[in-house]
Amino acid sequence: MPASFVYGQVSLDFEVEGRVEKAIFRYKYYASEKKVEYVSAEYTSPALKEKVEGDPAAREKINTYIARMLARRDEGLS
């Protein structure tokens, strides 16, 4: 029986206060449900963490980006 999810990670760059900062998101992806479950998030600065975790619109953009990235990957596998 195949795994019901796969682990993955994505690193995204953000500009914060004139500097490029990184956020690394580790997740479980359930392809059959097209669902992403976050396992952890790491940030290179407290300012980036505040920007991402304090702004629902920023989190939604990240969720949308990761979901689209995974959907494109799935299309390539079928």
N, C-alpha and C positions, 0 to 999 in steps of 0.2 A: 504494500500500500504506500503510495507516495506521501511525502510530508504535506500536511495541510497548510503550512506556511513556510516562508523562507526568511532568513535573517538578512538584513542589508544595512548599509550605511551610506550616507551622502554628506559631503562637505560643501557648504555654501559660503560664498564671500559676501560681505556686507560692508558698506562704507559707513563708518561711525566717527563723527568728530574729525573728519578729514583723513582718517586712517582706514586701511582695509583690515577687517577683522573676519574671523572664521567661526562658523557654527557647525558642529558635527552632530548629526542626528542618526541614532541607531534605531532600527525598527524591525518589526515582524510584518511581513506582507502576506495577506491571505488572498491569493489570486482569484479563487472561486467567488469570493465576496467583494473583490476590489477594495479591500479594507486595509488601512495602515494603522498599526498599533505601535506607538513610540515606546522604546525601551529606555533610552537615555538621550540627553542633549548636553553637549559640552560647548562652552563659549570661550573665546580667547580674551574676552574682557568683560568686566561687570557691566559696562555700558551697553554692550551688545545683548547680554542676557536680559537686561532691563528693557531694551528696545523690543526684543522678540516676545518675551513672556508678559510684558506689560501692555501689549497692543494686540487685541483680538484680530484686527485686520491683518497685521503682519503674520500672525500664526496661520490665518486662513490662506494667505498667499503662499506660505511655505507648504501647507497641506496640499493645496492645489498643484503646486509645482511638482512635489514628490509623487502625487497620484498620477499626474500626466506622464511623468518620466517612467513610472512602473507600467502604465498602460501601454506606452509605446514599446517598451521592452517585451511585454506579453504578446503584442501583435507580431513582433519579429520571430517569436517562438512557435506561432501557430501555422 
